[in-house]
Amino acid sequence: MKSAKLGSTPGINHIELADSQEPVYSEYGEIRVRIISNSLNYHDLNVASGVLPSSPGRLLMSDGAGVVEEVGEGVVNRPVLVPCIF
């Protein structure tokens, strides 16, 4: 699985593309989503540029769409839309 993450130095030239491990299972109260499409938006640009504070290694992706593949225990309903609020 590929991911875009924040490098150790702020700046869009320091975004790192990396291979990430596939999650094996969903934990309590979590779902696993196979991402079909995503984008980096203005929030991600601010994080990558250092305007918004963050830690090195943070995954950059505020916008994404996908399919629920696995549901962990404690999840009552399978969501159709998962909102992200920062």
C-alpha positions as CSV (number, residue, x, y, z in Angstrom):
1,M,0.0,0.0,0.0
2,K,1.4,3.4,-1.0
3,S,1.1,6.5,1.2
4,A,2.2,10.1,1.2
5,K,3.6,11.3,4.5
6,L,5.1,14.3,6.0
7,G,8.9,14.2,6.0
8,S,11.2,15.3,8.8
9,T,11.5,18.9,7.3
10,P,8.4,21.0,6.5
11,G,7.8,21.8,2.8
12,I,5.9,20.3,-0.1
13,N,9.3,19.2,-1.6
14,H,9.8,17.0,1.5
15,I,6.6,14.9,1.1
16,E,7.7,11.3,1.2
17,L,6.0,8.5,-0.8
18,A,6.3,5.2,1.1
19,D,5.2,1.7,1.2
20,S,3.0,1.1,4.3
21,Q,1.9,-2.1,5.8
22,E,-1.7,-3.3,5.1
23,P,-3.7,-3.4,8.3
24,V,-4.4,-7.0,9.2
25,Y,-7.7,-6.4,11.0
26,S,-9.9,-3.7,12.4
27,E,-9.7,-3.0,16.1
28,Y,-12.7,-2.4,18.4
29,G,-14.8,0.5,17.1
30,E,-12.8,0.8,13.9
31,I,-13.5,0.1,10.2
32,R,-11.0,-0.7,7.4
33,V,-11.6,1.2,4.2
34,R,-10.0,0.3,0.8
35,I,-9.3,3.7,-0.7
36,I,-10.4,4.0,-4.3
37,S,-9.7,7.7,-4.8
38,N,-8.0,10.4,-2.8
39,S,-6.5,13.9,-3.1
40,L,-4.3,16.2,-1.2
41,N,-6.2,19.4,-0.3
42,Y,-5.5,22.8,1.1
43,H,-5.4,21.4,4.7
44,D,-2.7,18.9,3.6
45,L,-0.8,21.7,1.9
46,N,-0.8,23.7,5.1
47,V,0.4,20.7,7.1
48,A,3.1,19.8,4.6
49,S,4.3,23.5,4.4
50,G,4.5,23.8,8.2
51,V,1.7,26.3,8.5
52,L,-0.2,23.9,10.7
53,P,1.9,22.0,13.3
54,S,2.3,18.3,12.9
55,S,4.7,15.4,13.5
56,P,7.1,13.9,11.0
57,G,5.5,10.8,9.4
58,R,2.0,12.0,9.5
59,L,-0.1,10.6,6.6
60,L,-1.3,13.3,4.3
61,M,-4.9,12.7,3.0
62,S,-7.8,14.6,4.2
63,D,-10.1,13.7,1.3
64,G,-10.7,10.1,0.2
65,A,-13.4,7.8,-1.0
66,G,-13.5,4.0,-0.7
67,V,-15.2,0.8,0.2
68,V,-15.7,-0.6,3.7
69,E,-13.8,-3.9,3.7
70,E,-13.8,-4.9,7.4
71,V,-15.7,-3.9,10.4
72,G,-14.3,-4.2,13.9
73,E,-16.3,-5.3,17.0
74,G,-18.3,-2.5,18.5
75,V,-19.3,-0.9,15.2
76,V,-23.1,-0.8,15.2
77,N,-23.7,0.5,11.7
78,R,-21.6,0.4,8.5
79,P,-21.2,4.0,7.6
80,V,-21.8,5.3,4.1
81,L,-20.0,8.5,4.8
82,V,-17.2,9.0,7.3
83,P,-16.7,12.7,8.1
84,C,-13.3,14.1,8.9
85,I,-13.1,17.2,11.1
86,F,-9.8,18.8,11.9
